């Protein structure tokens, strides 16, 4: 019985620690996509400005 409770406690602790890490990774991914989209827009605008 004690071993089962210890395993459950370890799983709960892992999930509690994993939640903020996953959130941080998704935040980094979101900002990377936003910065990439802005850079792509600037690239397209600069190419369009050179043609005109």
C-alpha positions as CSV (number, residue, x, y, z in Angstrom):
1,X,0.0,0.0,0.0
2,X,2.8,2.4,0.8
3,X,4.5,1.8,-2.5
4,X,1.4,2.5,-4.4
5,X,0.9,5.8,-2.6
6,X,4.5,6.7,-3.2
7,X,4.1,6.0,-6.9
8,X,1.0,8.1,-7.0
9,X,2.7,11.0,-5.2
10,X,5.6,10.8,-7.6
11,X,3.3,11.0,-10.6
12,X,1.4,13.9,-9.1
13,X,4.7,15.7,-8.3
14,X,5.9,15.1,-11.9
15,X,2.7,16.5,-13.3
16,X,2.9,19.6,-11.1
17,X,6.5,20.3,-12.2
18,X,5.8,19.5,-15.8
19,X,2.9,21.9,-16.2
20,X,4.9,25.2,-15.9
21,X,7.6,23.7,-18.1
22,X,5.2,22.9,-20.9
23,X,3.6,26.3,-20.5
24,X,7.0,28.0,-20.8
25,X,7.8,25.9,-23.9
26,X,4.5,26.9,-25.5
27,X,5.1,30.5,-24.7
28,X,8.5,30.4,-26.3
29,X,7.0,28.7,-29.4
30,X,4.3,31.4,-29.6
31,X,6.7,34.2,-29.4
32,X,9.0,32.5,-31.9
33,X,6.1,32.2,-34.4
34,X,5.1,35.9,-33.8
35,X,8.7,37.1,-34.4
36,X,9.0,34.9,-37.5
37,X,5.8,36.2,-38.9
38,X,6.9,39.8,-38.4
39,X,10.3,39.1,-39.9
40,X,8.6,37.5,-42.9
41,X,6.3,40.5,-43.3
42,X,9.2,42.9,-43.2
43,X,11.0,40.7,-45.8
44,X,8.0,40.8,-48.1
45,X,7.5,44.5,-47.7
46,X,11.2,45.2,-48.4
47,X,11.0,43.1,-51.6
48,X,7.8,44.9,-52.7
49,X,9.4,48.3,-52.0
50,X,12.4,47.4,-54.1
51,X,10.2,46.5,-57.1
52,X,8.3,49.7,-57.1
